[in-house]
Amino acid sequence: MKNKSEQTKNFAKRKNHILRNSLIVSGILLFIAAIACLGIFLVKNYNKNKITIKTIKQSWTQNDYKSVYEQGKVFLQDKPYNNTVLTYYGYACFYLAISQIDTYQTQEYLDECINNLRLAMYEASNSLLPQLQYMLGKAYFYKNTITTYYYADLAIKYLTLAKNNGYEADDIAEYLGLSYASLGQTYESISAFTEALLVRESDFLLLSIAEQYYKANETGAAQQYLFRIINNSFNDEIILKSRLLLGNIYIDIDELDNAKEQFDLVLQKDDNSADAHYGLGLIYEKQENLVSARAEWRKARKIQPNHAGAVKKLSE
């Protein structure tokens, strides 16, 4: 009886032992399976979020410049001289720059654009190089408009290189004209603006050419472009600017009645034109009516306290 009882106890122990081992083995297998599932998930998630040239190009085709910028910044940390990514990153910086309202942010993006495009140019193919020069020229042009330093010479340098290397873009001549104008290179500016007119005529270009001819003291040529704008344009702002310049030309050639007519027409549209009141003051000054002249200059200063011409005249 005793032996039977011991056998029963031994059997129960073995059964418990086997059950315990089975539970342990099952737990181990479940743990391994869980680790395997986690590994698969992590691998899939890594591959899904992995930044590659392909993902950057996909963002570019969707015009998602912010995504191109963010992916490019991460990619270039490991491969700082990858020409393709430098190019896309630089282009994204440019488009982000011109979309900003804050000039500080604009300048930061433009600086990144310029630095990366210059790096991209070192190993660029002959087919890509002119496009890089074009974008770099535009970046310097916009940088020139928001800083106190001159970058127009660099804009001219790279836009000219792009043009000479066969890159075609409708806005190259216009950018060159504006850049030459900012450097005071009047005839080069006129030449570039005239070339731009052959591509796409606009009131802005016509006025820009007139302004450059006026600076070169070629008032007859300036008048022709101004008449063209006044007679054909539907842009009130451009027309008013053209009348103001035409009024100044008439003052210079002593056609004072014609000058007054132009300033009066401006004031009919915009009574708050400080420049028109200033121009009327110049007419009265030439007519030796200093009381009326100073009255007009005071009106100009009331509208625009820092109007340089009116401030100077009233301080004399």
C-alpha positions in Angstrom: 0.0 0.0 0.0 2.9 2.2 0.9 4.6 1.6 -2.4 1.5 2.4 -4.3 1.1 5.7 -2.5 4.7 6.6 -3.2 4.3 5.7 -6.9 1.2 8.0 -7.1 3.2 10.9 -5.5 6.1 10.3 -7.9 3.8 10.3 -10.9 2.2 13.5 -9.7 5.6 15.2 -9.3 6.7 14.1 -12.8 3.4 15.4 -14.2 3.9 18.7 -12.5 7.5 18.9 -13.6 6.5 18.2 -17.2 3.7 20.8 -17.0 6.0 23.4 -15.6 8.6 22.7 -18.3 5.9 23.0 -20.9 4.8 26.3 -19.6 8.4 27.6 -19.5 9.0 26.4 -23.1 5.7 28.0 -24.2 6.6 31.3 -22.5 10.0 31.3 -24.2 8.4 30.6 -27.6 5.8 33.4 -27.0 8.6 35.7 -26.0 10.6 34.8 -29.1 7.5 35.3 -31.3 6.8 38.7 -29.7 10.4 39.8 -30.3 10.1 38.6 -33.9 6.9 40.5 -34.5 8.5 43.6 -32.9 11.5 43.2 -35.1 9.4 42.9 -38.2 7.4 46.0 -37.2 10.5 48.1 -36.6 12.1 47.0 -39.9 8.9 47.9 -41.8 8.6 51.2 -39.9 12.3 52.0 -40.6 11.9 51.2 -44.3 8.8 53.3 -44.4 10.4 56.3 -42.8 13.9 55.9 -44.3 15.1 59.0 -46.2 16.5 58.2 -49.6 17.1 60.1 -52.8 13.9 58.5 -54.1 11.8 59.9 -51.2 13.3 63.3 -51.7 12.5 63.3 -55.4 8.9 62.2 -54.6 8.5 65.2 -52.3 9.9 67.4 -55.0 7.4 66.2 -57.6 4.6 67.1 -55.2 6.1 70.6 -54.8 6.5 69.8 -51.1 9.5 72.1 -50.6 9.4 71.9 -46.8 9.6 68.1 -46.9 12.5 68.3 -49.4 14.2 70.7 -47.1 13.7 68.6 -44.0 14.7 65.3 -45.6 17.6 66.9 -47.4 19.0 68.3 -44.2 19.0 64.9 -42.5 20.4 63.1 -45.6 23.3 65.5 -45.9 24.4 65.0 -42.3 25.7 61.6 -43.4 26.5 62.3 -47.0 27.3 66.0 -47.2 28.6 66.0 -50.7 25.8 64.1 -52.5 25.3 66.2 -55.6 21.7 65.2 -56.3 20.5 66.0 -52.7 22.6 69.2 -52.6 20.7 70.3 -55.7 17.2 69.5 -54.5 18.0 70.9 -51.1 19.3 74.2 -52.5 16.3 74.5 -54.8 13.9 73.9 -51.9 15.7 76.6 -49.9 15.2 79.0 -52.7 11.4 78.4 -53.1 11.0 78.5 -49.3 12.9 81.8 -49.2 10.7 83.7 -51.7 7.6 82.5 -49.9 8.5 84.0 -46.6 7.1 87.3 -45.1 9.8 87.6 -42.5 13.0 89.0 -44.2 15.2 87.3 -41.6 13.8 83.9 -42.5 14.1 84.8 -46.2 17.8 85.6 -45.7 18.5 82.4 -43.8 16.9 80.2 -46.5 18.8 82.2 -49.2 22.1 81.7 -47.4 21.5 77.9 -47.2 20.4 77.9 -50.9 23.6 79.7 -52.0 25.9 77.5 -49.9 24.4 74.3 -51.1 24.2 75.2 -54.8 27.8 76.3 -54.8 28.7 72.9 -53.4 26.6 71.2 -55.9 28.4 73.0 -58.7 31.7 71.3 -58.0 30.7 67.9 -59.3 27.7 68.9 -61.4 27.4 67.4 -64.9 27.8 69.7 -67.9 24.0 69.4 -68.5 23.1 70.4 -65.0 25.7 73.2 -64.4 23.8 75.9 -66.4 20.6 75.3 -64.4 22.6 75.6 -61.1 24.2 78.8 -62.3 20.7 80.2 -63.2 19.3 79.3 -59.8 22.3 80.7 -58.0 22.0 83.9 -59.9 18.4 84.3 -58.9 19.3 83.6 -55.3 21.9 86.4 -55.3 19.4 88.7 -57.0 16.8 88.2 -54.2 19.5 88.4 -51.5 20.5 91.8 -53.1 16.9 93.1 -52.6 16.8 92.4 -48.8 20.3 93.3 -47.6 22.3 96.5 -47.3 25.2 94.9 -49.2 25.5 94.5 -52.9 25.1 91.1 -54.4 23.9 92.3 -57.8 27.3 91.7 -59.3 27.2 88.1 -58.3 23.6 87.8 -59.7 24.9 89.2 -63.0 27.9 86.8 -63.0 25.9 83.6 -62.6 22.9 84.6 -64.7 25.3 85.6 -67.5 27.2 82.2 -67.1 23.9 80.3 -67.3 22.8 82.3 -70.4 26.2 81.8 -72.1 26.1 78.1 -71.3 22.9 77.7 -73.1 20.3 77.8 -70.3 17.0 79.4 -71.5 14.6 81.1 -69.1 12.2 83.9 -69.9 13.2 86.0 -66.8 17.0 86.0 -67.2 17.1 89.3 -69.2 14.7 91.0 -66.7 16.8 89.9 -63.7 19.9 91.1 -65.5 18.3 94.5 -66.2 17.3 95.0 -62.6 20.7 93.9 -61.4 22.5 96.3 -63.7 20.1 99.1 -62.7 20.9 98.6 -59.0 24.6 98.9 -59.8 24.0 102.1 -61.7 25.0 100.5 -65.0 22.4 102.3 -67.0 23.1 101.3 -70.6 23.7 97.7 -69.7 20.3 97.8 -67.9 18.6 99.3 -70.9 20.1 96.6 -73.2 18.9 93.8 -70.9 15.4 95.3 -70.4 15.1 95.7 -74.2 16.0 92.1 -74.7 13.4 91.1 -72.0 10.7 93.0 -74.0 11.3 90.7 -76.9 10.4 87.7 -74.7 7.5 89.2 -72.8 6.3 92.8 -72.9 5.0 94.2 -69.6 4.2 97.7 -68.2 6.8 97.1 -65.5 9.5 96.5 -68.2 8.4 99.6 -70.2 8.6 101.8 -67.1 12.0 100.3 -66.1 13.4 101.2 -69.5 11.9 104.7 -69.3 13.5 105.2 -65.8 16.9 104.1 -67.1 16.7 106.4 -70.2 15.8 109.3 -67.8 18.9 108.5 -65.7 21.0 108.6 -68.9 19.5 112.1 -69.7 17.9 110.6 -72.8 14.5 112.2 -72.1 13.1 111.8 -75.6 13.5 108.0 -75.5 12.1 107.9 -71.9 9.0 109.9 -73.1 8.3 107.4 -75.9 8.0 104.5 -73.4 6.0 106.6 -70.9 3.5 107.6 -73.6 3.2 103.9 -74.5 2.3 103.0 -71.0 -0.1 105.9 -70.4 -2.0 105.2 -73.6 -2.2 101.4 -73.4 -1.9 100.2 -69.8 -4.7 99.2 -67.5 -2.5 99.3 -64.4 -3.4 102.4 -62.5 -0.3 102.2 -60.2 2.1 102.0 -63.2 0.2 104.8 -65.0 0.6 107.1 -62.0 4.3 106.3 -61.7 4.7 107.1 -65.4 2.9 110.4 -65.1 5.1 111.4 -62.2 8.2 110.6 -64.2 6.8 112.4 -67.3 6.1 115.4 -65.1 9.7 115.5 -63.9 10.9 115.3 -67.5 8.7 118.3 -68.5 10.1 120.3 -65.6 13.7 119.5 -66.8 12.9 120.7 -70.3 10.9 123.8 -69.0 7.5 122.6 -70.3 5.9 123.7 -67.0 2.3 123.6 -68.1 2.6 120.1 -69.4 4.3 119.2 -66.1 1.5 120.6 -64.0 -1.0 118.7 -66.1 0.6 115.4 -65.3 0.9 116.1 -61.6 -2.8 117.3 -61.5 -3.9 114.1 -63.2 -2.0 112.1 -60.6 -3.7 114.0 -57.7 -7.1 113.4 -59.3 -6.5 109.7 -58.8 -4.5 109.9 -55.6 -4.6 113.1 -53.5 -2.1 111.6 -51.1 0.7 111.5 -53.7 3.6 113.2 -51.9 5.7 113.1 -55.1 3.0 115.0 -57.1 2.8 117.7 -54.5 6.6 117.9 -54.5 6.5 118.2 -58.3 4.0 121.0 -58.1 6.3 122.8 -55.6 9.2 122.6 -58.1 7.0 124.1 -60.8 6.0 127.0 -58.5 9.7 127.5 -57.6 10.6 127.8 -61.2 7.8 130.4 -61.6 9.3 132.2 -58.6 6.2 131.6 -56.5 7.9 130.5 -53.3 4.8 130.8 -51.1 2.9 128.3 -53.2 6.0 126.1 -53.6 6.6 125.8 -49.9 2.9 125.1 -49.4 3.1 122.1 -51.8 6.3 120.8 -50.1 4.6 121.0 -46.7 1.7 119.0 -48.1 4.3 116.4 -49.3 5.9 116.2 -45.9 2.5 115.9 -44.2 1.8 112.9 -46.3 5.3 111.5 -46.2 7.3 113.1 -43.3 10.7 111.7 -44.6 10.2 112.7 -48.2 13.8 113.5 -49.1 13.1 116.2 -51.7 10.6 118.1 -49.6 12.7 117.9 -46.4 15.7 119.4 -48.3 13.6 122.2 -49.9 12.0 123.2 -46.7 15.4 123.3 -44.9 16.9 125.7 -47.5 
